């Protein structure tokens, strides 16, 4: 009887070990509101001639449904058909489930710092802040013997070189118009680089279109098989600032489709299948539908600290949309990612505790 009991314990340990996340993919889409994430397209904005780009018929045809659950799934089908069923989604404030920035600024660099370091550093108060003095979870993971050299980040915005402190961190950060493939790019990488250089640049030299960030990251995933991959898409924020509601919705819908493409590859690759966690979130919120505010964010914009968080993967219980009244903060994300990978994130600055109940 004792032998049987011992065997069961050993089997349980083996199963638990097998279920541990060996890889993690972290994805952010800049400034995407919780309102669209949880409720789908906003009818008021879709009807407004100032914001619908004279194309309300297109918006309604593509994204409208009377039922709120159908409407949000039209906008973000992967998020609500796969991630919600296999993982956890936080931030539906209509249910009292709240997620907020802990930093007081509610714009990008402070938000990304908070996501990545677990620390709402009030000294980081500008999008032009220099190299981040704080240690990110990506840098921490890159120092772990089993992961070292297998971390890479892609960001549409050139500020990621500083946000992730590429020079100190020791892993590549491919941002904005950086070329992919290094000194010996493949033919596919050469094509990506050529198209990137010749592309339309609506955001000037500071930020490329998301399609280039995506295909560079996807190629990296398929060819070099990183253990830790970060991808930051930016168009949701850019089109919102421009007041282009149709383009804002299309950008979010496209990010959702790209996440599906990434996840489909992951679940059909032996290195990644059932060994990989996914984290999906945003850096800050935006104003409500008040016409002068939904396009903006920052400390003067009411509710712009309201965000959301989603995750799934090994040892992450499938709880779906979190419906309990609760208050979480962005600075809890970094330690949560560490725990998903089986580590405790430590640095020479404060790090908030993980979100309770994410990891079994």
C-alpha positions in Angstrom: 0.0 0.0 0.0 2.9 2.3 0.9 4.5 1.6 -2.5 1.2 2.4 -4.4 0.9 5.7 -2.4 4.6 6.6 -3.2 4.0 5.8 -6.9 0.9 8.1 -7.0 2.9 10.9 -5.4 5.7 10.5 -7.9 3.2 10.4 -10.8 1.5 13.6 -9.4 4.9 15.3 -9.3 5.7 14.3 -12.9 2.3 15.5 -14.1 2.7 18.8 -12.3 6.1 19.3 -13.7 4.9 18.5 -17.2 2.2 21.1 -16.9 4.5 23.9 -15.9 4.9 26.7 -18.4 8.3 26.4 -20.1 7.7 29.3 -22.4 5.8 32.5 -22.2 4.5 34.9 -24.9 3.5 38.4 -23.6 1.4 40.6 -26.0 0.3 44.2 -25.5 -1.9 46.4 -27.6 -1.4 50.0 -26.8 -4.2 52.0 -25.2 -7.1 49.6 -26.0 -10.0 50.4 -23.7 -11.7 47.9 -21.5 -15.0 49.1 -22.8 -14.4 47.6 -26.3 -12.6 44.6 -24.9 -15.7 43.6 -22.8 -18.6 45.3 -24.6 -17.5 45.4 -28.3 -18.0 48.4 -30.5 -19.5 51.5 -29.0 -22.6 52.6 -30.8 -22.3 56.2 -29.9 -18.9 56.5 -31.4 -19.8 54.4 -34.5 -22.6 56.9 -35.3 -20.6 60.0 -34.7 -19.4 61.6 -37.9 -16.4 63.1 -36.2 -15.0 59.7 -35.5 -16.5 57.0 -37.8 -14.5 58.1 -40.8 -17.7 58.4 -42.8 -18.0 54.6 -42.7 -20.6 53.7 -40.0 -22.2 51.2 -42.4 -18.9 49.2 -42.4 -18.5 49.4 -38.6 -22.0 48.1 -38.1 -21.7 45.4 -40.6 -18.5 44.1 -39.3 -18.8 44.6 -35.5 -22.4 45.1 -34.5 -24.7 42.6 -32.7 -27.5 43.3 -30.3 -26.2 40.8 -27.8 -23.2 42.2 -25.9 -21.4 38.8 -25.8 -21.9 38.3 -29.5 -20.7 41.9 -30.1 -17.5 41.6 -28.2 -16.8 38.3 -29.9 -17.2 39.9 -33.3 -14.5 42.3 -32.4 -12.2 40.0 -30.5 -13.1 36.4 -31.6 -10.0 34.7 -30.3 -10.1 36.5 -27.0 -13.7 35.4 -26.3 -13.8 32.0 -28.0 -10.5 30.6 -26.9 -8.8 32.7 -24.2 -11.9 33.2 -22.2 -12.7 29.5 -22.2 -9.1 28.2 -21.5 -7.8 31.0 -19.3 -8.7 34.1 -17.2 -9.8 37.6 -18.2 -9.8 40.5 -15.7 -11.2 44.0 -15.9 -14.9 44.0 -16.7 -15.8 47.0 -14.5 -19.6 46.5 -15.2 -19.2 43.5 -12.9 -17.1 45.3 -10.4 -13.9 43.5 -11.5 -11.4 46.3 -11.7 -7.9 46.6 -13.0 -6.0 49.9 -12.9 -2.6 51.5 -13.4 -0.9 52.0 -10.1 1.3 54.7 -11.6 -0.3 58.2 -11.6 0.4 59.1 -15.2 -1.7 56.9 -17.4 0.4 56.9 -20.5 2.7 54.6 -22.3 6.3 54.5 -20.9 5.1 54.5 -17.2 2.6 51.8 -18.1 5.0 49.6 -19.8 7.5 50.1 -17.0 4.9 49.0 -14.5 3.9 45.9 -16.6 7.4 44.8 -16.9 9.0 45.7 -13.6 6.2 45.3 -11.1 7.0 48.8 -9.9 5.0 52.0 -10.4 8.0 54.2 -10.5 6.9 57.8 -10.2 10.3 59.1 -11.5 9.3 57.7 -14.9 7.1 60.5 -15.9 7.7 61.0 -19.7 7.5 59.0 -22.9 11.0 60.3 -23.6 12.5 59.0 -20.4 16.0 57.6 -20.9 17.0 54.0 -20.4 14.9 52.3 -17.7 16.9 52.0 -14.4 14.5 49.3 -13.2 14.9 45.6 -13.9 12.2 44.1 -16.1 10.8 40.6 -15.8 12.3 39.9 -19.3 15.8 40.9 -18.1 15.3 38.8 -15.0 14.2 35.7 -16.9 17.1 36.2 -19.3 19.5 35.8 -16.4 18.1 32.4 -15.5 20.3 29.5 -16.7 17.6 27.6 -18.5 16.3 30.7 -20.3 19.4 32.8 -20.9 19.8 33.8 -24.6 16.3 32.8 -25.4 14.5 36.1 -24.7 13.5 38.5 -27.4 11.2 41.5 -27.7 9.5 43.2 -30.6 7.8 46.6 -30.3 6.3 48.9 -32.9 7.4 52.0 -30.9 11.1 53.0 -30.8 10.9 53.8 -27.0 11.1 50.1 -26.2 14.8 50.3 -26.5 14.7 52.4 -23.4 11.7 50.9 -21.7 13.4 47.4 -21.7 16.9 48.9 -21.5 18.3 46.9 -24.3 21.9 47.9 -23.7 21.9 46.6 -20.2 19.3 43.8 -20.4 21.3 41.5 -22.8 18.6 40.4 -25.1 17.5 41.9 -28.5 14.8 44.5 -28.7 13.6 45.0 -32.3 11.7 48.2 -32.3 10.1 50.5 -34.9 12.3 50.4 -38.0 15.0 48.1 -36.7 15.9 45.4 -39.2 15.3 41.8 -38.4 17.8 38.9 -39.0 21.0 40.6 -37.9 24.0 40.4 -40.1 22.8 37.3 -42.0 19.1 37.7 -42.7 17.2 35.0 -44.5 15.5 35.8 -47.8 12.2 36.2 -45.9 13.8 38.5 -43.4 15.3 40.6 -46.2 11.8 41.0 -47.7 10.4 42.1 -44.3 13.2 44.6 -44.0 12.7 45.9 -47.6 9.0 46.3 -47.1 9.5 48.0 -43.7 11.9 50.5 -45.2 9.6 51.4 -48.1 6.4 51.3 -46.0 3.9 54.1 -45.4 4.9 55.9 -42.2 1.9 57.6 -40.7 3.6 57.7 -37.3 6.9 59.0 -38.8 10.1 57.3 -37.6 9.0 56.7 -34.1 6.7 53.9 -34.8 6.1 51.4 -37.6 2.8 49.8 -38.7 1.9 46.8 -36.6 2.1 44.4 -39.5 5.9 44.6 -39.6 6.2 44.1 -35.9 4.0 41.0 -36.1 5.7 39.3 -39.0 9.2 40.0 -37.6 8.1 38.4 -34.3 6.3 35.5 -35.9 9.4 34.7 -38.0 11.5 34.8 -34.8 9.1 32.4 -33.1 9.2 29.9 -36.0 12.9 30.0 -36.7 14.7 30.7 -33.4 12.2 29.3 -31.0 12.6 31.8 -28.0 11.5 30.7 -24.6 10.3 34.2 -23.8 8.8 36.5 -26.5 7.3 39.9 -26.0 5.3 41.7 -28.8 3.9 45.2 -28.5 1.4 46.4 -31.1 0.7 50.2 -31.2 -2.0 51.1 -33.8 -4.9 50.9 -31.4 -3.5 53.9 -29.6 -2.4 55.8 -32.7 -5.8 55.5 -34.4 -7.6 56.4 -31.2 -5.5 59.6 -30.8 -6.4 60.4 -34.4 -10.1 60.0 -33.7 -10.4 57.2 -36.3 -12.8 54.9 -34.6 -13.2 52.5 -37.5 -9.4 52.1 -37.7 -9.1 51.7 -34.0 -11.6 48.8 -34.1 -9.9 47.3 -37.1 -6.5 47.4 -35.4 -7.8 45.6 -32.3 -9.5 43.0 -34.5 -6.3 42.4 -36.4 -4.3 42.0 -33.2 -6.8 39.4 -32.1 -6.3 37.6 -35.4 -2.5 37.7 -35.0 -2.7 36.3 -31.5 -4.8 33.4 -33.0 -2.1 32.9 -35.6 0.6 32.8 -33.0 -1.4 30.5 -30.7 -2.2 28.1 -33.6 1.5 27.8 -34.4 2.4 27.3 -30.7 -0.2 24.5 -30.3 1.2 22.7 -33.3 4.9 22.9 -32.5 6.4 20.2 -30.2 8.6 22.7 -28.3 5.6 24.9 -27.4 2.5 22.7 -27.4 0.9 22.6 -24.0 4.1 24.1 -22.5 3.4 27.8 -23.3 1.6 30.5 -21.5 0.1 33.6 -23.1 -0.4 37.0 -21.4 -2.4 39.7 -23.1 -2.9 43.2 -21.7 -2.6 47.0 -22.4 -0.4 49.8 -21.0 -3.2 52.3 -20.1 -6.9 53.1 -20.7 -8.6 56.0 -22.3 -11.3 58.5 -21.7 -14.9 57.4 -21.8 -17.2 58.2 -24.8 -17.3 61.9 -24.0 -16.3 63.2 -27.3 -13.4 65.2 -26.1 -11.9 62.3 -24.1 -12.0 58.9 -25.6 -9.2 59.9 -28.0 -7.0 60.8 -25.1 -5.4 59.5 -21.9 -3.2 60.8 -19.1 -3.7 62.0 -15.6 -6.2 64.7 -16.5 -8.5 62.2 -18.4 -11.0 60.6 -16.1 -10.9 56.8 -16.1 -7.8 56.6 -18.3 -6.2 54.3 -15.6 -8.8 51.6 -16.3 -7.2 48.6 -18.0 -7.6 44.8 -18.3 -5.5 41.6 -18.2 -5.9 38.1 -19.7 -3.8 34.9 -19.5 -3.9 31.2 -20.3 -1.5 28.3 -20.3 -0.2 25.4 -18.2 -1.2 25.5 -14.5 -3.5 28.5 -15.2 -7.0 27.4 -14.2 -9.7 28.0 -16.8 -11.9 30.5 -14.9 -13.0 32.5 -17.9 -14.2 36.1 -17.4 -13.7 37.0 -13.8 -17.1 38.2 -12.4 -16.2 38.8 -8.8 -15.8 42.3 -7.4 -12.1 42.8 -7.0 -9.4 45.4 -7.4 -6.1 44.6 -9.2 -3.3 46.8 -10.4 -0.9 46.7 -13.3 2.2 46.4 -11.0 1.0 42.8 -10.2 1.5 41.6 -13.8 5.3 41.1 -13.6 5.3 38.8 -10.6 2.4 37.0 -12.1 4.4 36.3 -15.2 7.3 35.1 -13.1 5.1 32.7 -11.1 3.6 31.3 -14.4 7.2 30.4 -15.4 7.9 28.9 -11.9 10.1 31.8 -10.7 9.9 34.5 -8.0 10.9 37.8 -9.6 13.5 39.7 -7.5 15.2 43.1 -8.2 16.7 46.1 -6.4 13.3 47.9 -6.5 9.8 47.1 -5.1 7.8 44.4 -6.9 4.1 44.0 -6.2 2.7 40.6 -5.4 1.3 38.4 -8.1 -2.4 38.3 -8.9 -3.8 35.6 -6.5 -5.3 32.5 -8.1 -3.8 32.8 -11.6 -1.3 29.9 -11.1 -2.7 26.7 -9.5 
